[in-house]
Amino acid sequence: MARKAKKRRYSPSSGSDVESEMRRYKKGTAKSGRKGRGGRVKSRKQAIAIGLSKARKKGKKVPKKAAKKTAKKTSKKRTTKKTTTKRTTKKSSKRKSSKR
């Protein structure tokens, strides 16, 4: 049987965006964040992510960002002791107004 040709996930031009960002990373000039205020890029993964996001902004064919995984919280039953506390209210003393 003949194999079905797979559809490309990324456009060839988006690969060139990632490639140029990797070059900047290797040189040490790649910066992260808005206007480079996040500091220098320190990992390959970060450089690739920046390249892909630049390609997305240009409108090139790139898959959507993966949704963030949220840690499932296990609910534990908390046993709280109900304590009765007596509330004491202080009587406020009225101040005498002094004429100046």
C-alpha positions as CSV (number, residue, x, y, z in Angstrom):
1,M,0.0,0.0,0.0
2,A,1.1,3.5,-0.7
3,R,1.9,5.7,2.2
4,K,0.0,8.9,2.7
5,A,2.1,12.0,2.6
6,K,2.1,13.8,5.9
7,K,1.1,17.4,6.1
8,R,3.8,19.8,7.3
9,R,3.4,21.1,10.8
10,Y,5.8,24.0,10.4
11,S,6.4,26.1,7.3
12,P,9.9,26.1,5.9
13,S,10.2,29.8,6.5
14,S,9.3,29.4,10.2
15,G,12.4,27.1,10.4
16,S,14.5,29.9,9.1
17,D,13.2,32.2,11.9
18,V,14.2,29.6,14.5
19,E,17.6,29.1,12.8
20,S,18.4,32.9,12.9
21,E,17.4,33.0,16.6
22,M,19.7,30.1,17.3
23,R,22.5,31.9,15.6
24,R,21.9,34.9,17.8
25,Y,21.8,32.6,20.9
26,K,25.1,31.1,20.0
27,K,26.7,34.6,19.5
28,G,25.3,35.6,22.9
29,T,23.2,38.5,21.5
30,A,19.8,36.9,21.9
31,K,17.6,38.6,24.5
32,S,14.3,37.6,26.0
33,G,11.3,39.6,26.9
34,R,9.9,42.9,25.6
35,K,12.7,45.0,24.2
36,G,15.3,42.6,25.7
37,R,14.6,43.6,29.2
38,G,14.3,39.9,30.4
39,G,18.0,39.4,30.0
40,R,20.1,37.1,27.9
41,V,18.7,33.8,26.6
42,K,20.4,31.0,28.6
43,S,19.0,27.8,27.0
44,R,18.5,26.3,23.6
45,K,14.9,25.6,24.4
46,Q,14.3,29.2,25.2
47,A,15.9,30.3,21.9
48,I,13.8,27.9,19.9
49,A,10.6,29.2,21.7
50,I,11.5,32.8,20.9
51,G,12.1,31.9,17.2
52,L,8.8,30.1,17.0
53,S,6.9,33.0,18.6
54,K,8.5,35.4,16.2
55,A,7.3,33.2,13.3
56,R,3.8,33.2,14.8
57,K,3.8,37.0,14.9
58,K,4.7,37.1,11.2
59,G,1.8,34.9,10.5
60,K,3.7,31.8,9.4
61,K,2.4,28.3,9.8
62,V,3.4,27.2,13.3
63,P,1.3,25.0,15.7
64,K,-0.4,26.8,18.6
65,K,1.4,27.0,21.9
66,A,0.8,24.0,24.1
67,A,-1.5,24.6,27.0
68,K,0.1,24.8,30.4
69,K,-0.3,21.8,32.5
70,T,-1.9,22.5,35.8
71,A,-1.0,20.4,38.8
72,K,-4.0,18.6,40.2
73,K,-4.6,19.4,43.8
74,T,-5.7,16.6,46.0
75,S,-8.3,17.7,48.4
76,K,-7.6,16.7,52.0
77,K,-10.2,17.0,54.6
78,R,-9.2,19.4,57.3
79,T,-10.4,18.9,60.8
80,T,-10.9,22.2,62.4
81,K,-11.8,22.7,66.0
82,K,-14.5,25.2,66.6
83,T,-13.4,27.4,69.5
84,T,-15.7,29.9,71.1
85,T,-14.1,33.1,71.8
86,K,-15.6,35.9,73.8
87,R,-15.4,39.2,72.2
88,T,-14.9,42.1,74.6
89,T,-15.6,45.5,73.4
90,K,-13.8,48.4,74.9
91,K,-15.9,51.4,75.8
92,S,-14.6,54.4,73.8
93,S,-14.1,57.4,76.0
94,K,-15.4,60.6,74.5
95,R,-12.9,63.2,73.9
96,K,-13.6,66.7,75.2
97,S,-13.3,69.2,72.4
98,S,-10.8,71.9,73.3
99,K,-11.4,75.4,71.9
100,R,-8.3,76.9,70.3
